[in-house]
Amino acid sequence: MSTPLADQLRPQSLAEFVGQPRLIGDGKPLTLAARSGNLQSMILWGPPGVGKTTLARILAQSSAANLVELSAVLSGVKEIRDVVAIAKKNREDFDQQTLVFVDEVHRFNKTQQDAFLPHVESGLLIFIGATTENPSFEVNNALLSRATVYVLESLTEDDLLIVLERGFKHLDVSIDIDKIAKTIIVGHADGDARKLLNMLEIIVVAAKDASRNIIDEDFVVSVLPRVFRLFDKQGDVFYDNISALHKSVRGSDPDASLYWLTRMIDGGVDPMYVGRRMIRMAVEDIGLADPRALTVALDAVSAYGRLGSPEGDLALGQCVLYLACAPKSNASYTAYNNALAFTQKRGSSAVPAHLKNAPTKLMKDLGHSDGYRYPHNEQDGYAANVQYFPDNVGPEQFYKPVDRGLEIKIKEKLDRLRQLDANQISSRKRKN
């Protein structure tokens, strides 16, 4: 059985490594660590196919440490104990340090992760963990505090083109590949070098079987009819995408908002989740600057529920454009949070007598509703200078409209009503 192309082309040195310019290069942290040969425990966090395992192996070679590799999927506490025993023997017999590389470290439970702690602490082991998940959530704090986290990024299109050229040259076939075909393969790879090389191998084999002289756009599309995007419906990629969508809407960029929406739908997101998130955007970031935004969001979710994909996707697209273009205000969102915090801090206060309900004679006799002024019977439908807060509270101003959208009018009205309150207070003072 032949070795996969991705393994055949695995870099053997940092000079051969493609991508990660923030970590690798003159003066960059991993290059400095490799040159010094004095490695510290670390966690390599990044998406699939960016070189986490390769980096660990290169770093191990630079340090002259004995490399032991573990897969968190296949290993448990027993295997960890075996590694510790090997490390002790290497130190006693050869004065050699042991570097243990744990792939998919996030799959280890707390007990398994804790098994490394005393040995990392004593310096018996250099620990390198690789994970596609956020270490803040998936790695124990104790282990995390003893390791430096390095973030690896998805490979760029230029990075992937370099990998593709290397792979095509290595295959050594008398077949040409055109520029458009390369672009499609790179797009399909979605930042993953391993995925790219696997696809390239499949395409070249198919081209040889078909006795083709050139690999072009039509052939690539016929071999790779379905694009599977990098999209984890529960992990960091998912939350990063939804965050980008929300912030693009908040930032009033309709084009970027539509990009993130379509990217998520293309990646297989639950459209109803996106719909619910857009309802939140309408309330949190638009609010009373355009109250219609909430109606638009609710209608879009309802339309999707009736139509499903792909027809219902258009309703979500229309909604996200409306939200992005709408005037923005978080005044109602802030007002609610301010009021809630105030309420939780102050606790319960008695309802003033004039605001109490009085459906029975007894309640009326007790003074419930006494002195209540019915606004509809007042001039302009407003009872000036009526106290609606409890006697020992306020008045407080939680809601502060902004000078955007409908809230301009709301602000003008509230300012006018507060002026009526002030006028009545002044009038009473003059009478007294």
DRENZAZA-316706 format. One record per atom (N, C-alpha, C, O): residue in one letter; x, y, z. Coordinates in pm, whole numbers, plus 50000, padded with zeros to 5 digits. Layout:
BEGIN
aXYZ...
This chain:
BEGIN
m500854988050000m500005000050000m500885012550000m501755013950086s500675021449906s501515033249892s501215043550001s500095044650051t502255051050036t502115061550136t501355073350076t501655077349963p500375079050148p499645090650095p500595102050060p501635103850123l500225109549958l501045120549912l501325130550024l502435135850032a500345133150110a500525142750220a501655138450313a502395146850362d501785125250337d502875120350422d504205120650348d505245123350409q504175117950218q505405118450140q506015132350139q507235133850138l505185142450140l505655156350130l505745163350264l505945175450269r505605155950373r505655162250504r507015169150523r508055162550508p507045182050556p508325189250573p509185183050682p508695178250784q510485183250658q511435177650753q512185188550830q512955185550921s511965201150794s512625212350861s511715224550853s510775224950774l512015234450935l511225246750931l511415253950798l510515261250754a512555252150734a512795258550604a511835253350498a511495260550404e511395240950511e510455235150415e509005237950453e508095235850372f508785242650573f507425244550624f506735256250553f507355266550529v505485254450519v504705264650448v503665270650543v502935263350611g503595284050545g502585290850626g503085294750764g504265292850796q502205300150844q502435304350983q503565314650995q504485312651074p503505325650920p504585335550926p504705342651061p505755348351091r503655342351143r503735348451275r504545340051373r505005344951476l504715327151340l505395317951431l506735313051378l507625309451456i506885313051246i508065307151184i508755317451094i508105323951013g510065318651110g510855328351035g511845334951129g511795332851250d512745342851074d513745349551157d513095357751267d512245366251242g513515355051389g512995362451504g511645357951553g511125363651649k511045347751490k509725342951529k509865332051637k510885325151643p508845330651721p509005322551843p509375307951820p510255302751889l508735301051724l509035286951705l510395284851639l511075274951667t510785293951554t512125293251495t513185295351603t514185288251607l512965305051690l513905307551800l513975295551893l515055291951939a512825289351920a512805277652008a513575266051945a514325259152013a513385264151814a514085253251745a515595255551742a516365246151762r516015267751718r517435270851710r518125269551846r519275265451854s517415273051952s517995272152086s518105257752134s518965254352215g517215249152083g517165235252128g516605233752267g516575222752322n516165244952326n515635244952463n514115246552456n513585257652468l513445235552438l511995236052420l511255236552552l511695230752652q510135243652552q509215244052664q507905237552622q507605236552503s507125233252719s505835227252688s504955237452615s504995249352644m504165232352522m503335241352441m502105234152392m502035221852394i501135241952349i499935236852285i499805243552150i499825255852140l499665235652045l499485240551910l498005239851877l497425229051866w497395251451861w495945252251839w495675257551698w496105268451663g494965249651619g494635254251486g493755244251413g493555233151462p493235247951296p492355239051219p493125227351160p494355227151165p492425217651105p493095205951046p493985209950928p493705219550856g495055202250910g495875203650791g496775215650783g497135219850673v497145221450898v498025233250895v499425230050946v500285238850948g499665217450987g501025213451022g501325211951169g502495213151208k500355209451252k500595208551396k501505196551428k502485197851502t501175184951372t501995173051397t503385174751338t504385171151402t503455180151218t504745182351154t505635191551237t506825188951254l505055202151289l505815211451372l506365204551496l507525206451534a505525196551559a505965189451680a507165180651649a508125180151727r507135173551536r508245164651499r509515172451468r510605168451507i509365183651398i510525191951365i511155197551492i512375197551506l510325202351583l510815207751708l511525197151792l512545199751856a510965185051791a511595174051865a512985171151809a513925168851885q513125171151677q514435168651614q515435179451651q516615176651669s514955191951662s515855203051692s516385202451834s517445207951863s515655195751922s516035195452063s516825183052103s517335182152214a516915173752011a517555160852039a516825152952147a517385143652205a515575156752173a514775149452270a514205136752206a514035136052084n513925127052288n513285114852240n511785117652222n511095121152317l511305116052101l509915119052070l509045106752090l509315096052036v507975108552168v506955098352184v505615104552144v505235114952196e504915098052052e503655103352004e502485095252060e502505082952062l501475102552106l500245096452156l499055102452084l499045114252051s498065094352059s496785099252009s495775098752123s495555088252183a495175110152152a494195110552260a492965102052230a492205098552321v492765098652103v491635090152066v491895075752108v490965068752149l493155071252099l493495057152121l494175054452254l494305042852294s494605064852324s495405062952446s494605066552571s493605073552566g495115061252684g494515064252813g495595065852918g496765067852885v495215064953046v496155066853156v497275056453150v498425059753182k496965043953110k497985033553102k499105037653007k500285036253039e498725042752889e499725046752790e500545058652841e501735059752813i499905067452916i500625078852973i501675073853074i502805078753076r501285064153156r502225058353254r503395051653182r504535052453228d503115045253070d504185038952991d505165049452940d506375047352940v504615060852896v505465071852847v506345077052960v507535079752940v505775078553078v506535083253194v507675073653226v508795077953256a507395060653219a508425050553246a509555051453144a510735050653179i509195053353018i510205054952912i511045067452937i512265067252922a510365078352976a511055090953001a512065089653115a513175094853107k511665082653221k512575080653335k513795072453294k514915075453335k513575062253213k514675053853168k515615061653076k516835060453087n515055069752987n515875077852898n516755087652977n517915089952943r516185093353081r516945102853161r518025095853241r519145100953250e517715084353299e518685077253382e519785070853300e520955071453338d519435064753186d520405057153108d521155065553005d522325063052978f520495075452948f521085082952837f521155097952862f521625105452777d520675102352980d520605116653009d519875124152898d520275135152859q518825118052848q518045123752737q516645127452783q515995119852855q516205139252741q514855143652776q513845137452680q514195133852567t512615136152724t511555130352642t510525141052609t510045148352696l510195141752481l509135150652435l507935142052398l508035133452311v506825144352464v505605136852433v504665145952354v504295156752399f504285141052237f503345148352152f501995141352160f501885129452131v500975148752199v499625143352211v498735149952107v498405161752117d498345142252007d497445147251904d496005146851955d495595137352022e495255157251923e493855158451967e493745157752119e492935150352174v494585165652185v494655165352331v493315168652395v493055164652508h492455176052323h491145179652379h490265167452405h489275168352477r490625155952346r489845143752367r490215136552496r489495127552540f491325140352558f491675135052689f490755141052795f490455152952790n490305132752890n489485138152998n490395144453105n491615144353091k489785149853211k490545156953314k491575147853380k492715151853402t491175135553412t492095126253479t493305123353390t494445123053438q493065121353263q494155118353170q495085130253154q496305128653152q494515142253144q495345154153134q496145156453262q497315160153257d495505154153376d496175156153505d497365146753523d498295149853597a497335135253456a498415125553469a499755131053421a500815126253462f499715141053333f500945147053283f501535157353380f502745159753379l500705163253463l501095175153539l502395173753618l503305181753599p502515163653708p503735163153790p505005161253707p506075165853746h504885154653594h506045151753512h506435163553422h507605165253389v505465171453385v505755184053316v506365193853415v507305201053383e505815194053536e506285203053641e507745199953677e508535209153698s508095187053686s509455183153725s510455184453612s511665183953635g509955186253490g510845187053375g511175173753312g511965173053218l510565163053363l510785149953305l510275149453161l510895143253074l509155155953137l508535155953005l508445170152950l508155179653023i508705171352821i508285183152746i506975179352680i506905169552605f505955186852706f504615183452658f504245192352540f504315204652550i503855186252428i503295193652316i501955187452282i501875175752244g500915195252296g499565190852262g499075197752137g499335209652117a498375190452052a497775196151932a496255195151943a495725184751984t495575205851908t494115205751919t493495214851815t494055225151778t492315210851770t491505219351683t490485227351764t489795235851709e490395224551894e489415231051979e490075241552067e491275240852095n489305251152111n489815261852195n490375256352326n489625250952407p491685257652350p492275252352473p491675258252600p491675251752704s491165270352592s490555276652709s489415268352765s489165268452885f488725261052675f487585253052716f487915238252728f487275231052806e488905233452653e489125219252641e490355213952714e490505201852728v491245222852760v492445218552830v492385223552974v492045235053000n492715214753068n492675218353210n493525230753238n494605232453180n493025239153326n493745251453358n495155248553410n496095255853379a495275237953490a496575234753548a497595231453440a498735236053445l497175223553341l498065220053231l498285232053140l499385234253089l497235239653119l497315251453033l498305261753089l499015268353013s498335263053221s499225272853284s500695269053270s501575277553287r500975256453239r502355251753226r502805250753082r503875245553053a501985255752991a502295254752848a501995268052778a501085275252817t502765271052675t502505282752592t501605278652477t501845268552411v500565286452454v499625283552346v500055291052220v500195303352222y500265283752112y500575289751982y499385287251888y498945275851871v498895297951829v497735297051741v498195295951596v498885304751546l497805285151530l498115283051389l496895286651305l495775282951338e497125293851196e496045298551110e495845289150991e496755281850953s494655289550933s494425282550807s495395287650701s495735299450701l495835278950614l496775282950510l496095292150411l494925290350377t496825302150364t496295311450266t496285304950128t496845294150108e495645311750033e495635306649896e497045305749839e497375296149769d497875315649870d499265315249823d500025303449884d500805296849816d499785300950014d500415289450080d500005276450010d500845267849982l498715275149984l498195262849924l498695260949782l498905249649739l498885271749710l499435270749574l500855265249578l501245257249492i501635269449678i502995264049694i502935248949720i503685241249660v502035244949810v501885230749842v501425223049719v501925212149692l500485228649643l499985222049522l501115219949420l501245209149363e501905230249399e503005229349302e503995218549345e504475210849262r504295218049474r505205207649524r504615193849501r505305184649457g503335192549531g502685179549516g502635174949372g502905163349342f502295184249281f502195180749140f503565176849084f503675167449005k504595184149126k505945181049082k506385167449135k507025159649063h506035164549259h506425151849322h505765140049252h506375129349242l504545141649204l503835130849137l504485127249003l504365115948955d505175137148943d505985134748824d505175127948712d505505116948668v504125134548669v503285129148562v503385138048439v503625150148451s503215132248323s503255139748197s501875145348164s501355143448055i501325152348261i500015158648247i500145173148290i500815176148389d499515182248217d499505196248256d498265199248339d497265192148332i498365209848418i497215214448496i497105229448478i498085236648499d495905234348439d495795248548409d495515256848535d495235251648643k495605269848517k495515279148630k494155278548698k494075278748821i493085277748619i491745277448677i491535264748759i490935265148866a492055253648709a491945241048783a492655241948918a492145237149019k493825248248917k494565250149043k493745258549142k493675255449261t493125269149090t492325277949175t491165270449238t490845272449356i490525261649160i489385254049212i489845244349321i489185242949424i490965237649298i491485228149397i491825235449527i491515230649636v492465247049514v492815255049632v491555259149707v491515258749830g490525263249633g489265267149697g488605255649770g488075257349879h488645243749709h488095231849771h488845228149899h488255222949994a490145230949902a490975227050017a490605234550144a490755229250254d490105246850129d489615254450244d490675256050353d490375254450472g491895259250313g492965262050409g493685249950465g494515251350554d493365238050414d493875225450468d494825219050366d494385214650260a496145218450398a497145213050306a496945198050284a497095193250172r496615190850389r496405176450376r495235173550281r495315164850195k494165181050299k492995179450213k493355182450068k492935175349977l494145192850047l494545196649911l495345185449845l495065181849731l496315179949914l497165169549856l496385156749831l496635149749733n495445153549919n494595141849897n493745143649771n493595134449691m493185155749754m492385158549635m493245158049509m492835152449407l494425163949518l495325164049402l495665149949358l495695146949239e495925141349454e496255127449423e495095120549353e495295113349255i493885122749402i492685116849341i492515121849197i492225114049106i492695134849178i492515140949046i493545135748946i493205132648831v494785134848988v495845130048898v495615115448860v495765111848743v495255107148955v494955093048926v493795092148827v493845084248732a492755100148848a491605100148758a491995104848618a491515099548518a492875114748612a493335119848482a494145109448407a494015108048285k494985102048480k495785091348418k494865080248365k495075075148256d493855076648444d492915066248402d492125070548278d491775062248194a491865083448269a491105088648155a491995092348036a491525097247934s493305089948052s494295093047947s494225107647904s494285110747785r494115116448000r494045130747970r495435136747966r496345132448037n495565146747879n496825154047868n496845166647955n497905171947987i495645171247993i495565183348074i494425182048175i493365176448145i494655187248292i493625188148395i493075202348391i493785211848422d491795203548352d491195216848341d490005218048436d489725209048515e489335229348427e488225232348518e487145221648514e486715216748618d486695217948394d485605208348381d485955194948443d485125188448506f487205190848423f487605177948478f487655178148631f487205168748697v488205188648685v488275189848831v486885189648892v486635182748991v485975197248833v484605197948884v483925184248875v483155180548964s484205176848770s483605163648754s484125153648855s483405144548897v485385155248895v485985146148992v485615150049134v485425141449220l485525163049159l485195168249292l483885175949286l483895188249290p482755168949277p481475175949259p480945182949383p480105191849372r481405179049499r480845184349623r481935190449707r482945184149735v481715203049748v482655209949835v482235208249980v481115211650017f483135203250061f482875202150204f483705212750276f484915211250289r483055223150320r483745234450380r484195231450522r483655222750590l485215239150565l485655238650703l484605245750787l484565258050794f483745237850852f482675243750931f482265234051038f481605224051010d482645236851159d482295228751275d481045234651337d481055245951386k479965226951336k478675232251379k478605235051528k477645241151574q479595230751604q479565233051747q480855239351801q480855244551913g481915239151726g483205243651775g483495258251744g482595266151716d484795261451751d485225275351737d484915281251601d484565293051591v485045273251496v484775278351362v483345283351353v483075293951295f482425275651410f481025279751410f480835293051482f480235302351429y481375293851604y481175305951682y481905317951624y481445329351636d483055315551560d483765326551493d482945331851376d482895343951353n482315322851302n481505327051188n480275334851231n479955345151172i479585329951332i478375336951378i478755350351439i478005360051428s479915350951505s480405363651558s480705373451446s480365385251456a481335368551339a481635377151225a480365382451161a480305394051121l479345373851150l478065378251094l477435389051181l477025399551130h477365386651311h476745396151402h477475409551399h476835420151395k478795409251401k479555421751403k479495429151270k479575441351267s479345421751160s479185428251030s477845435451020s477755446450965v476795429151074v475475435651079v475545447851168v475065458551130r476125446451286r476255457651379r477065469051316r476805480751342g478025465351235g478865475351169g478265481151042g478915489150974s477025477151009s476295482550893s476995480050761s477045488750675d477545467850746d478155463750620d477305452750559d477455441050596p476385456250466p475485446050411p476195435350330p475775423750331d477265438950261d477965429350177d478715418950260d478635407050232a479435423550362a480135414150451a479125405550526a479365393650547s478005411550567s476965403950637s476445392650550s476275381350596l476185395750423l475685385650331l476735374950305l476405363250290y478005378950300y479095369350281y479115359150394y479165347050369w479075363950519w479155354750632w477915345850640w478005334150678l476755351450606l475545343350605l475645332050504l475385320450537t476015335350381t476085325050277t477195314950307t477065303150275r478265319550367r479335310350404r478845300150506r479185288350498m478065304750602m477535295750704m476525286050645m476535274150678i475665290950559i474665282350495i475365272050407i474995260250407d476365276450333d477145267350249d477865256850333d478055245550288g478255260550456g478955251350544g478055241750618g478535232850688g476745243350604g475825233850666g475235238050798g474765229650875v475255251250827v474675256050952v473175253450955v472525252450850d472625252351075d471175251851090d470615265851064d470825274851146p469925268050952p469445281550920p468555287551028p468515299651045m467825279051101m466955284151206m467775290251319m467335299851383y468965284851345y469825290951445y470215305051402y470155314351481v470605306351274v470965319551223v469775329051232v469925340751267g468595323851200g467395331951209g467155337051350g466835348751370r467315328151448r467145332351588r468195342651627r467905352051702r469415341051576r470465350751606r470125364351545r470435374751604m469505364451427m469125377151364m468005384051441m467945396351444i467125376251502i466105382251590i466795389551704i466395400551741r467825383351760r468585389951866r469255402651815r469245412851884m469835402251694m470465414151638m469465425651629m469785437051660a468255422351585a467215432551570a466905439351702a466655451351706v466915431551810v466605437051942v467815443752004v467705454752060e468985437351996e470165442152064e470815454051997e471245463452065d470895453851864d471715463651794d470925474051714d471495483951668i469645471751697i468805481151621i467735487051711i467555499251716g467035478451782g466075482951882g465035492651828g464455490551722l464835503251904l463805512951869l464255523051764l463475531551722a465505522051720a465915530351607a465145526451482a464895534751395d464765513551473d463905508651366d463165496351418d463625485151397p462025498251486p461295486951542p460845476851438p460535465351471r460805481051311r460405471751205r461405460451187r461065449851134a462645462651231a463685452451215a463295439351284a463545428551231l462685440451401l462255428451472l461185421051393l461205408751385t460245428451335t459205422351253t459795415451131t459395404451096v460765422051067v461425416250950v462125403150988v462045393350914a462815403051102a463525391151146a462555379751178a462775368351139l461475382951249l460485372751281l459835367251155l459595355251144d459535376051059d458935371850933d459885362950853d459465353350788a461195366150857a462185358150784a462255344050841a462315334250766v462265342950975v462285329851040v461025322051006v461085310050978s459875328851009s458615322450974s458625317650829s458165306650799a459145326050738a459195322550597a460085310250575a459755301350498y461215310150646y462095298550631y461415285850683y461525275150623g460695287250796g459975275750850g458945270150753g458695258050752r458365278750672r457365274450573r458005268750447r457505259050390l459135274850404l459705271350275l460855261350283l461025253050193g461655262150392g462865254150398g463895259050300g463755269750240s464975251050283s466025254450187s465695248350050s465055237850044p466115254849942p466885267249937p466025280049930p466555291049945e464705278449908e463875290349891e463885299350015e463965311550004g463815292950133g463785300750256g465085307950286g465105317650361d466185303150225d467475309850244d467405324350195d468055333150251l466615326650091l466495340250037l465865349850138l466225361550144a464925344650217a464295353050320a465325357050426a465315368350473l466195347750462l467255350950557l468225361050498l468685370150567g468545359450369g469425368950302g468825382950300g469525392750326q467535383850268q466855396850267q466865403050406q467075415150421c466655394750506c466625399650644c467985405150685c468055415950745v469045397950654v470375402350698v470755415450629v471445423850688l470325417350505l470565429950436l469815441350503l470355452350521y468555438850540y467755449150608y468405452950741y468525464850773l468805442850819l469405445550949l470705453550936l470955462751013a471505449850837a472785456750819a472565471350779a473315480150821c471535474050699c471285487550650c470475496150747c470425508350731a469845490050846a469005497350940a469835506251032a470995503351059p469235517251081p469935525451181p470175517151307p469375508451341k471255519951375k471665511651489k471495518951621k471775530851634s471015511351719s470925516551856s470885504751952s470095495451934n471705505252054n471635495152160n471025501152286n471195495852396a470315512452269a469755519552385a468745511052462a468785510752585s467855503952391s466865495652461s467545483752528s467165479852638y468555477952462y469325466852519y470045471352646y470005464552748t470695482952637t471405488452753t470435492152865t470715489852982a469295497952826a468295501952925a467795489853004a467665490453126y467495478952934y467025466953002y468065461653100y467745458553215n469325460853055n470385455753142n470605464853263n470855460053374n470525477953240n470675487453351n469545485853452n469765486053573a468325484453401a467165482953489a467245469853567a466935469353686l467675459253498l467785446253565l468825446853676l468585442053787a469995452653645a471045453853746a470575462153865a470845458753980f469865472953837f469335481553943f468335473954030f468375474854152t467445466653965t466425459054036t467045448354125t466635446654240q468025441154072q468675430654149q469445436254268q469565429754372k469955448354252k470705454654361k469785460054469k470085458854588r468655466054429r467765472654524r466745463354587r466255465954697g466425452654519g465395443654571g464005449254547g463815458354466s463005443754620s461615447454599s461235459654681s461615460854798s460495468654620s459945480454689s458435480654669s457935475854568a457725486154767a456265486254763a455755494754647a456325505154613v454665490154588v454005497854483v453315509754546v452575507954643p453525522054496p452845533754551p451325532054547p450795525554458a450635537854646a449195535854659a448435539754532a447495532854493h448845550954468h448075555654352h448245546654229h447495547854132l449235537554232l449425528354121l448835514554147l448825506054058k448345512154268k447805499054301k446455496554235k445705505954207n446175484054212n444895479954155n443815480654261n444065477754378a442585484454221a441495485754317a440195480154262a439255487654235p440135466854244p438925460954186p437785458854286p436655456254246t438065460054418t437035457654520t436885469954608t437755478754611k435755470554680k435475481654770k436525482354882k436985493154918l436895470554936l437885470355042l439195476854996l439795484755069m439615473454876m440865478954826m440765494054805m441725501354828k439615498454762k439395512854748k439435519754884k440005530554900d438785512954982d438795518655118d440205519455176d440495528055258l441065510455132l442455510455178l443315520855106l444495522455136g442705527855012g443425538554943g444075534654813g444825542454754h443795522454769h444375518354642h443845527054529h442635529354519s444725531654446s444415540154329s444075554554366s443805562554277d444085558054496d443815571954535d444835581354473d446045579254482g444325591654410g445205601654352g445735598154214g446535605554156y445295586954162y445765583254029y445165592453924y443955594953923r446015597653836r445575606453728r445595598753596r446625593653553y444415598053534y444235590553410y444785598853294y444205609153261p445895594653230p446545602953128p445615607153014p445755618152961h444675598352977h443795601752865h442875613552895h442345619852804n442675616553022n441845627953061n442645640753075n442075651353102e443965639953056e444835651453072e445145657752936e444975651452832q445585670152940q445965676952818q447105669452749q448065665452815d447005667652617d447995660452535d448135645752572d449085639052532g447165640752651g447215626652689g448365623152780g448845611852779y448825633052860y449975630852948y449735637353083y449455649353091a449855629453189a449725634553324a451095638853374a451915630453411a451345651753374a452675656853407a453015654753554a452175656053643n454305651453575n454875650453710n454185640053797n454015642153917v453795628953738v453275617753816v454425608353849v455275605553764q454455603553971q455505594754016q455105580253987q454085575454038y455905573253905y455625559353872y456605549653937y456375537553937f457685554653992f458615546454069f458095544654212f457255552454256p458575534654285p458245533454427p458715545854504p459565553354456d458155548054621d458435560054698d459915561354733d460445572454739n460585550154756n461985550554798n462965547954683n464145545354705v462445548854561v463275546154445v463115557254342v462005561854314g464245561554287g464205570154170g463765584254192g463775589154305p463395590954084p463295584953950p464665582053889p465635589453911e464735571053811e465945567053741e465725568153591e464605566653543q466805570653517q466715570753371q467585559553316q468805560953304f466935548453282f467635537153225f467765538353073f468785534753015y466715543553011y466665544352866y467115557952818y466545568152855k468145558052734k468665570452678k468735569052527k469705563652474p467705573852457p467655572352311p468845578952243p469395588852291v469245573252131v470345578752053v469785587551942v468585587351915d470645595151879d470215604251771d470275597151636d470895602151542r469625585451626r469595577951502r468225571551483r467595567051579g467775571351358g466515564851325g465335570451401g465275582451431l464375561651431l463175565751501l463465571351640l462665579051693e464595567551699e464905572151834e465115587251840e465045593151948i465375593551727i465425608151724i464075613751767i463995622851850k463005608151709k461655612551743k461305608751887k460685616551960i461715596651928i461435592252064i462115601552164i461525605352265k463345605152137k464095614252225k463405627852233k463275633552341e462975632852119e462285645652118e461025645152203e460725654552276k460285634152192k459055632852271k459355632152420k458725639052500l460325623852459l460645622552600l461165635652658l460845639152771d461965642852580d462455655952625d461285665552646d461275673352742r460295664852557r459125673752568r458315670252693r457865679252765l458115657252719l457355653052836l458085656752966l457455660853063r459395655252967r460165659153086r460095674153110r460125678753224q459995681853002q459835696353016q458485699653076q458375708953156l457435692053037l456115694053098l456165691153248l455555698253328d456915680453286d457095677353428d457745689053501d457295693253608a458805694253441a459535705453503a458665717953513a458725725153612n457855720453410n456975732253411n455965731353525n455675741253592q455425719253545q454435717853652q455075719653789q454475725553879i456285714353805i456995716253933i457225731053959i457025735754071s457645738453857s457885752953871s456595760253902s456585769553983s455505755953838s454215762353861s453755760554006s453225769854066r453955748554061r453565745854200r454405754054297r453895758954398k455695755554265k456565763354352k456135778054354k456145784454459r455755783154239r455305797154232r454025799254312r453845809554376k453115789154307k451855790154381k452085789654532k451385796054610n453095781754570n453405780654713n454195792854762n454535793654880
